[in-house]
Amino acid sequence: MLKVEDLHYAYDGAIAVAGVSLEVGDTEIVALLGANGAGKSTTVKCIAGAQRPARGRIAFNGAELAGRPSHHVVRHGITLVPEGRMIFPQLSVVDNLEMGAYAVRDQKAKAQSMDFVLDLFPRLAERRSQLAGLMSGGEQQMLAIARGLMSAPKLVILDEPSLGLMPTLVQGLFDLVRSIRDRGIGILLVEQNVHQSLRICDRGYVLEKGQVVLSGTGRELLADDFVQKAFLGTGAAA
């Protein structure tokens, strides 16, 4: 479904992404892992059209998307749920959701998306008239993800969705990610919670200094000595 080849990006000459290649298949969960500054968020911003890569290929279901603006990428079926939620606190839950469907012209399709996300997130349905800024952190993260689903994407990119959540809410978040995949939507997951990510993903890529240094199935990466030492605090160096 998504194929990224030899992606490059630099900030004022400082290289952030240096030849990243990755793939996401139809309805797969693919994890993108690495330490802070490894290039994860830059990679997904380039895929989503928020940043223009210096070079490289981004193909999605046959469409060439490298360098295309974000609204064009959304119309092709990719949505980025950015790090930090970035909801509109002075708008209601429903108004926030409707902002996620700004690229949808068909009113019937928009209504279907609203029904879909309120069914998937019953807590949001209960609070549909509440101001988003008055919700808990976990509820705001639900809202951010639900807003991303309002454009009826084929692929959702989740950038650090568990960041800032209470530990008691993290497991529910990862269960939700699986539930979204079970509804037929592919997921590219950027996460600091490596253990949980690898438990639910089909495949994963490990980035270091803007390059993919390791890839494999979630099970293979969980058992890998480098991953255990670098991210899980286990293995020979623990």
C-alpha positions in Angstrom: 0.0 0.0 0.0 2.7 2.5 1.0 6.3 2.3 -0.4 9.0 4.8 0.6 12.3 4.6 -1.1 15.6 6.5 -0.3 14.0 9.3 1.5 16.2 12.3 2.4 15.5 15.5 4.4 17.7 18.1 6.1 17.0 21.1 8.4 19.2 24.0 7.4 21.9 21.6 6.2 21.6 19.2 9.3 20.7 15.8 7.9 17.6 14.3 9.7 16.7 11.5 7.3 19.3 9.9 5.1 18.0 7.2 2.8 15.0 5.8 4.6 13.1 3.0 2.8 10.0 1.3 4.3 6.8 -0.3 3.3 3.3 -0.7 4.9 1.0 -3.4 3.5 -2.8 -3.3 3.4 -4.2 -3.3 6.9 -0.8 -3.8 8.5 0.5 -2.2 11.7 4.1 -1.2 11.1 6.1 0.3 13.9 8.8 3.0 13.3 11.2 3.0 16.3 14.2 4.8 17.4 15.6 7.2 20.0 14.8 10.9 20.1 16.3 12.6 17.1 16.6 9.4 15.0 14.4 10.8 12.3 11.1 9.2 13.0 8.8 12.2 13.1 10.6 13.8 10.1 10.0 10.7 8.1 6.3 10.6 8.7 5.9 14.3 8.1 7.5 13.9 4.7 5.1 11.0 4.0 2.1 13.1 5.1 3.1 16.1 3.0 3.9 18.4 6.0 7.6 18.6 4.9 9.0 18.3 1.4 11.8 15.7 1.1 15.1 16.6 -0.6 14.8 13.5 -2.6 13.2 10.0 -2.5 10.1 8.3 -3.6 6.8 8.0 -1.8 4.2 5.8 -3.5 0.7 5.1 -2.1 -1.5 2.7 -4.0 0.2 3.6 -7.2 0.1 7.4 -6.7 3.4 9.3 -6.4 3.2 11.6 -3.4 6.7 12.8 -2.7 6.6 16.6 -2.4 2.9 16.8 -2.7 1.1 19.1 -0.2 -0.7 17.6 2.8 -4.2 18.2 1.6 -3.4 16.2 -1.6 -2.0 13.4 0.5 -5.1 13.3 2.7 -7.3 13.0 -0.4 -5.3 10.0 -1.5 -6.0 8.3 1.8 -3.2 9.1 4.3 -3.8 10.9 7.6 -1.2 12.0 10.1 -2.2 12.2 13.8 0.6 14.5 15.0 2.5 14.3 18.3 1.0 16.4 21.0 -2.7 15.9 20.0 -3.1 19.5 18.7 -6.8 19.6 19.2 -8.8 22.8 19.2 -9.6 23.3 23.0 -12.2 25.9 22.5 -14.3 23.8 20.1 -16.6 21.0 21.0 -15.8 17.4 20.4 -18.1 17.3 17.3 -16.6 20.5 15.9 -13.1 19.0 16.3 -14.2 15.9 14.5 -15.7 17.9 11.7 -12.3 19.7 11.3 -10.8 16.4 10.4 -13.2 16.0 7.5 -12.3 19.4 5.9 -11.2 17.6 2.7 -14.4 15.5 2.4 -16.8 17.1 -0.1 -19.5 14.5 0.1 -21.9 15.2 3.0 -23.1 11.6 3.1 -19.6 10.3 3.4 -18.9 12.9 6.1 -21.9 11.7 8.1 -20.8 8.1 7.6 -17.3 8.9 9.0 -18.9 10.6 12.0 -21.0 7.5 12.7 -17.9 5.4 12.3 -15.7 7.3 14.8 -18.5 7.7 17.4 -19.1 4.0 17.3 -15.4 3.3 17.6 -15.1 5.9 20.4 -18.2 5.7 22.6 -16.7 8.0 25.2 -16.5 10.7 22.6 -20.2 10.1 21.6 -21.1 10.7 25.3 -19.2 13.9 25.3 -19.9 15.2 21.8 -21.0 18.6 23.0 -18.3 19.1 25.6 -15.4 21.5 25.0 -12.3 19.6 24.0 -10.1 21.6 26.4 -12.1 20.3 29.4 -11.4 16.6 28.6 -8.8 14.4 30.2 -5.5 13.7 28.5 -6.7 10.3 27.5 -9.9 11.6 26.0 -8.1 14.3 24.1 -5.8 11.6 22.6 -8.9 9.6 21.6 -10.3 12.8 20.0 -7.0 13.5 18.1 -7.1 9.9 16.6 -10.8 10.1 15.9 -10.3 13.4 14.1 -7.7 11.7 11.9 -10.2 9.0 11.0 -12.8 11.5 9.8 -11.3 11.7 6.3 -11.9 7.9 5.9 -8.2 7.2 5.4 -6.7 3.9 4.2 -3.6 4.6 6.2 -3.3 6.4 9.6 0.1 7.6 10.8 0.2 7.9 14.6 3.1 10.0 15.9 3.8 9.2 19.6 0.1 8.5 20.6 0.9 7.3 24.1 3.1 10.4 24.9 1.9 12.0 28.1 -0.7 9.4 29.0 -1.0 7.9 32.4 0.4 4.3 32.5 -3.0 2.9 33.3 -4.3 4.3 30.0 -1.5 3.1 27.7 -2.7 -0.5 27.3 -6.1 0.8 26.3 -4.5 2.9 23.7 -2.7 0.0 22.1 -5.8 -2.0 22.2 -7.5 0.8 20.3 -4.7 0.8 17.6 -5.4 -2.9 17.0 -9.2 -2.2 16.9 -8.6 0.4 14.1 -6.6 -2.1 12.1 -9.3 -4.6 12.6 -11.7 -2.1 10.9 -9.6 -2.3 7.7 -7.2 0.6 8.2 -3.4 0.4 7.9 -1.3 2.0 10.6 2.2 3.4 10.7 3.0 3.8 14.3 5.8 6.0 15.7 6.3 5.2 19.4 8.7 5.5 22.3 6.9 2.5 24.0 8.9 -0.1 22.1 7.7 -3.1 23.9 4.0 -2.4 23.4 4.6 -1.4 19.8 6.4 -4.6 18.9 3.8 -6.7 20.7 1.0 -5.4 18.4 2.8 -4.7 15.1 3.1 -6.9 12.1 6.5 -5.5 11.2 8.9 -2.8 12.4 11.8 -0.6 11.4 14.5 0.8 13.7 15.9 4.2 12.8 19.3 5.5 14.0 20.7 8.8 12.8 18.2 9.0 10.0 18.7 5.5 8.6 17.0 2.2 8.9 19.4 0.0 10.8 17.2 -3.0 11.5 13.8 -4.4 10.3 11.7 -7.5 10.9 8.5 -8.8 12.4 7.5 -7.6 15.8 8.4 -10.9 17.3 11.8 -10.9 15.6 12.6 -7.4 16.8 11.5 -8.1 20.4 14.0 -11.0 20.4 16.8 -9.0 18.8 19.7 -8.3 21.2 20.3 -4.8 19.9 16.6 -3.9 20.4 16.7 -5.4 23.9 19.8 -3.6 25.0 19.0 -0.2 23.3 15.3 0.1 24.0 14.1 -2.5 26.5 16.8 -2.4 29.1 17.4 -6.2 28.9 20.0 -8.4 27.2 23.7 -8.6 27.8 24.1 -4.9 28.6 21.3 -4.7 31.1 
